[in-house]
């Protein structure tokens, strides 16, 4: 599975997601511009000593990343306002799960261009703006892994 962070801004979120990717053997894709330096102490602290186990790639922009996605792989855009929920789709092991910036989400243009693969997590309280990015990644990633049989589980 592939986790894609489009222009992440908060080091601890990215560090937590890196740790999650290490534990699940998912590839982490970081698309610039990043809102922090990769040597940031908070980023390293949140990822703890897991960074050495993370398979990750850094992309200079969305176009470079998108060009790298193999044909046949689906790119899912996780953002509020989607026509479907994340539990209503069937994931494949080679899929890419895209999450946007903490303050702005995924650009509306990308969402509208990819309406068939735009999905969301349900929210029940209209006063709550959003969920934490690392929580969203964990929820969707584990559903995708569940659907695909938790390949490589160590028990």
N, C-alpha and C positions, 0 to 999 in steps of 0.2 A: 504494500500500500504506500501511497505517496501523500505527504502533507505539505501543502504549499502555503507559505505566508507571504502575502502581497503587501510589501512595504510596512513590515511590523515596526512598531514604535516603542514598545515598553520592554526593556531587557528581561525582567523577571518572567514575563509571559513567554517570551521566546525560549528562555532557559528551561522553563517547565515543560514546554512543548518538545524541546530537544531531548529532555529526559524521557518523556513519553515515547518519542520515536525510538530512542535507544532500547527501551524495554520491550517494544513491540516489533523491533526490526523494520520499522517503516522509514522510508527515505524522507528527509526534511529538505525542502526547497525554499531558499530565502531569496526573495525578489527585491532588488534595490529600487529606490533608495531606502536604506535602513535608518531608523530613528535613533541609532546608537552605534557605537564602535564594537566590533566583534571581540575586542579585548576588555570590554566593560566588566567591572567586578560583579555587578548585580546579575549580569547574564551568566557569568561563570558560576556564581554562588547558587543561582536557581537551578542550573543544570548539574550542579555538584560535580562529582567526578565521572559523570556519564558521557561527557563530550567525546572522550576517546572511543566510545562505542557507537556514536551517532554517524550514520551515513548521511551526509548532507552535501548540498550543492548551492552555490551562490550564483545568481543570475543578475546581469546588469539592468534588465528591464523585462516587462511582460512579454514583449515580442520575442526576445531571445529565449525565454523559458518556453513559450508556446510552440516555437519552432522545434524544440527538443522533444516534445511529447510524441511518442510513437503512434502511428496510425492504429486505430483499434482501441486505444486507451481513451477512457472517458474522463472529462474534466468536470467535476461537480463544484458549483459555486454555492457556498453556504452563507446565506444572508437573509435577514428578515424581509417579508413581503413577497416571498416566493409562492408560486402556484401549488407546490407540493411540500410535504414534510419529509425529513430525512429517512423516516421509517417506512415511507411509501415507495421507495425505489430499491432496486436490486443492485448491489455493489459487486464489482469484480476485483480480484487481487491487484490488477495493474491500474486501477483507477487513481485519479488525483483529486484530493480534497482541498479546495481553495478557500482560504479565509482572508478577509481584508484587514485593513488598518484598524487599530483599536478605536480611534476617534472618528473615522469616516467610513469604515466598511469597504466593500467592494464598489468600484465606480459603477454608477447606474448604466453607463454605456455597455460595459461588459455583461451586466446582468440581462439587459434587454437583448443583446446579441446572442445570449446563451440561455434563453428562457426555458428550453427543454431540459437543461441540466442545472437549473437554479432551484435549490432546496433550502428549507429553513428548519430551525428548532422551534417547537411551539412555545409561546409565551402566554401566560394567563393573566398577568397583572399589567394593565395599560400604563401604570405609573413607572414600571421598571423599563429603563431604556434598553438594556441589553444584558447578556450574560458575559462573564469574564471570558476572554479569548481562549485561554488554556482549557477552561472547562468545556467550551464548545468543541474544541478539537478533540478532547478526550471522549465526549459523548458520541460524536459522529464517527470517530475512528474506531471505537470499540463496537459500534453497531456494524460498521463495514467488516471488521474482523470477525464478528460473530456470524454474519451472513456467509462469509467465505471459509468458515470452518476453523478459525484460529490456527492456521498453518504454522507449524514450528513451535507450538506451545510446549513448554518444558515441564509442565505438570505441577 
